[in-house]
Amino acid sequence: MAEAADDWREHSQFRKRGSPQEVSGYCQRRFETSRRLRRLHKSELAFARLLMDLIGPGRSILDVPCGPGRFYEVFSGAAEVTMVDYDPEALKVVQAAHGQDRRLRILQGDIACLPFSDGSFDLVFSMRLLHHIGDEALRRQVVAELARVSRRYVALSLYSKHTFRYMKRRLFGMRPSGNSVALGRFIAEARRMGLRLLRKYPAVSLIEQQRMLLFEKV
């Protein structure tokens, strides 16, 4: 599992891209490269806003991995926001853009071993990470860690096998994008970790692999 963990930690797209301004510019351009990415970006922001409406003001949020702070504007209405990433280059972008916000904590850390006590945050948010993890044991460790530091809600994204994009690639002998999971199996695993599924976003998705899930601790 150690080798799988090392592979995951090296997936960052922000390494060796120069200054914080260059990294930030790359992030902005990345979601403008295709209609599909623009649609995904819009959907992810809508999901984050839905979460903010759910928890309301006066709450604490952990965004991990935060990347260069793509969800800062959505979460900035919370009483306390903690942004964690393994990549120092991404964190430099967050610091340069939002470091003046006294409600914001910026920390380097490993999502598989977070430096927080149990139940530290009202919402734990993890976007665009799990499909980079091919090792099942490591994936379960990460989800268990997200559940541990959450006081109530865990929201995350993953790639589902039950989609046209996944099936098409398998049918034509191509490697599917990312590491996909069987959605029902993942939800069952989360249930054993004390997480109850509240919502799938979008509710139905037959084409796009990415699904966003909201869980509540039980």
C-alpha positions in Angstrom: 0.0 0.0 0.0 3.0 2.3 0.6 3.8 2.3 -3.1 0.2 3.1 -4.0 0.2 5.9 -1.6 3.4 7.3 -3.2 1.9 7.1 -6.6 -1.2 9.0 -5.4 0.8 11.8 -3.8 2.7 12.4 -7.0 -0.5 12.9 -9.1 -0.7 16.7 -8.5 -0.9 18.8 -11.7 0.6 21.8 -10.0 4.1 20.6 -9.4 6.9 22.3 -11.4 4.6 24.9 -12.9 6.5 27.9 -11.6 5.2 30.8 -9.6 1.9 30.9 -7.7 0.6 33.2 -10.5 1.5 30.6 -13.1 -0.1 27.8 -11.2 -3.3 29.9 -10.6 -3.4 30.7 -14.3 -3.1 27.0 -15.3 -5.9 26.1 -13.0 -8.2 28.7 -14.5 -7.3 27.6 -18.1 -7.7 23.9 -17.3 -11.5 24.1 -16.9 -11.8 26.1 -20.1 -10.2 23.6 -22.4 -13.4 21.8 -23.3 -17.2 22.0 -23.0 -17.1 18.9 -20.8 -14.7 20.4 -18.3 -16.7 23.6 -18.2 -19.8 21.6 -17.5 -18.0 19.6 -14.7 -16.6 22.8 -13.1 -20.1 24.3 -13.1 -21.6 21.2 -11.6 -18.9 21.0 -8.9 -19.5 24.6 -7.9 -23.3 24.0 -7.7 -22.7 21.0 -5.4 -20.5 23.1 -3.1 -23.2 25.8 -3.0 -25.8 23.2 -2.1 -23.6 22.1 0.8 -23.2 25.7 2.0 -27.0 26.1 2.0 -27.3 22.8 3.9 -24.9 23.6 6.8 -25.6 27.3 6.9 -23.4 30.1 8.4 -21.4 29.7 11.6 -20.1 26.3 10.7 -16.6 24.9 10.0 -15.4 23.3 6.7 -12.4 21.2 5.8 -11.5 21.3 2.1 -9.0 18.5 1.3 -7.3 18.4 -1.0 -7.9 22.0 -1.7 -5.7 22.4 -4.7 -5.2 26.1 -5.5 -8.4 27.1 -3.7 -11.0 26.6 -6.4 -13.9 26.5 -3.8 -12.8 29.3 -1.6 -15.4 31.8 -2.9 -18.2 29.3 -2.2 -17.0 28.4 1.3 -15.8 31.8 2.4 -19.2 32.4 4.1 -18.5 29.8 6.7 -17.3 30.7 10.2 -14.1 28.8 9.7 -12.5 27.2 6.6 -9.5 24.9 6.7 -7.7 24.1 3.4 -5.3 21.2 3.3 -3.2 19.9 0.4 -0.2 17.7 0.1 1.3 19.9 -2.6 3.1 23.0 -1.4 2.8 24.7 -4.8 -1.0 24.6 -4.6 -0.9 26.0 -1.1 1.3 28.9 -2.2 -1.5 29.9 -4.6 -4.1 29.8 -1.8 -1.9 31.8 0.5 -1.2 34.4 -2.1 -4.8 34.8 -3.1 -6.6 34.4 0.3 -4.1 34.4 3.1 -5.4 37.7 4.4 -8.7 36.0 5.5 -8.4 35.4 9.2 -11.1 32.7 9.1 -8.9 30.6 6.7 -6.4 28.1 7.9 -3.9 26.7 5.2 -2.0 23.6 6.1 0.1 21.0 4.3 -1.1 17.5 5.1 -1.7 13.9 4.1 -5.4 13.1 3.6 -4.7 9.5 4.7 -3.5 10.8 8.1 -5.0 14.2 8.9 -3.6 16.2 11.7 -7.0 16.9 13.4 -8.9 15.4 16.3 -12.1 13.4 15.8 -15.2 15.5 14.9 -13.3 18.7 14.1 -15.4 19.9 11.2 -19.1 20.3 10.5 -18.4 19.5 6.8 -15.5 17.6 5.3 -15.3 18.2 1.5 -13.1 16.2 -0.8 -13.3 16.8 -4.6 -11.5 15.1 -7.4 -9.2 12.9 -5.4 -10.6 9.3 -5.0 -10.3 8.5 -8.7 -6.6 9.0 -8.4 -6.4 6.2 -5.9 -6.2 2.7 -7.4 -5.4 0.8 -4.2 -8.7 -0.2 -2.5 -7.2 -0.4 1.0 -5.8 3.1 0.7 -9.1 4.4 -0.6 -11.0 2.9 2.4 -8.3 4.4 4.7 -8.9 7.9 3.1 -12.7 7.7 3.4 -12.4 6.5 7.0 -10.2 9.5 7.8 -12.6 11.9 6.3 -15.4 10.3 8.4 -13.2 10.5 11.5 -12.6 14.3 11.4 -16.2 15.1 10.4 -18.7 16.2 13.0 -21.7 15.6 10.7 -21.3 15.7 7.0 -18.8 14.2 4.4 -19.1 15.2 0.8 -16.9 13.7 -1.9 -16.5 12.8 -5.6 -15.6 9.6 -7.3 -15.7 7.9 -10.6 -18.5 5.3 -11.1 -18.3 2.2 -13.2 -22.0 2.3 -14.0 -21.8 4.9 -16.7 -21.7 5.0 -20.5 -18.2 6.6 -20.6 -16.8 3.7 -18.5 -18.6 0.9 -20.4 -17.7 2.4 -23.8 -14.0 2.4 -23.0 -14.1 -1.1 -21.6 -16.0 -2.3 -24.7 -13.4 -0.9 -27.1 -10.4 -2.1 -25.1 -9.4 1.3 -23.8 -8.4 2.0 -20.3 -11.2 3.9 -18.5 -10.3 7.4 -17.1 -9.1 7.3 -13.5 -9.9 4.6 -11.0 -13.7 3.8 -11.0 -15.7 2.0 -8.4 -19.0 0.2 -8.2 -21.2 2.8 -6.7 -23.3 0.4 -4.6 -20.2 -1.2 -3.2 -18.7 2.1 -2.2 -21.9 3.2 -0.5 -22.0 0.0 1.4 -18.3 0.5 2.5 -19.1 4.0 3.7 -22.1 2.7 5.7 -19.7 0.4 7.6 -17.6 3.5 8.4 -20.7 5.1 10.0 -21.7 7.2 6.9 -25.3 7.3 5.6 -25.9 8.5 2.1 -28.1 11.5 1.9 -27.8 12.6 -1.7 -26.2 11.8 -5.0 -25.4 14.7 -7.3 -26.5 14.6 -10.0 -29.3 12.4 -8.9 -29.0 10.4 -12.1 -25.9 10.2 -14.4 -25.7 7.7 -17.2 -22.9 9.3 -19.2 -20.3 11.1 -17.0 -18.2 9.0 -14.7 -17.9 11.5 -11.9 -20.5 11.4 -9.2 -20.7 13.6 -6.1 -22.1 12.1 -2.9 -23.2 13.6 0.4 -23.0 11.5 3.5 -24.1 12.1 7.1 -22.5 10.5 10.2 -24.7 8.1 12.1 
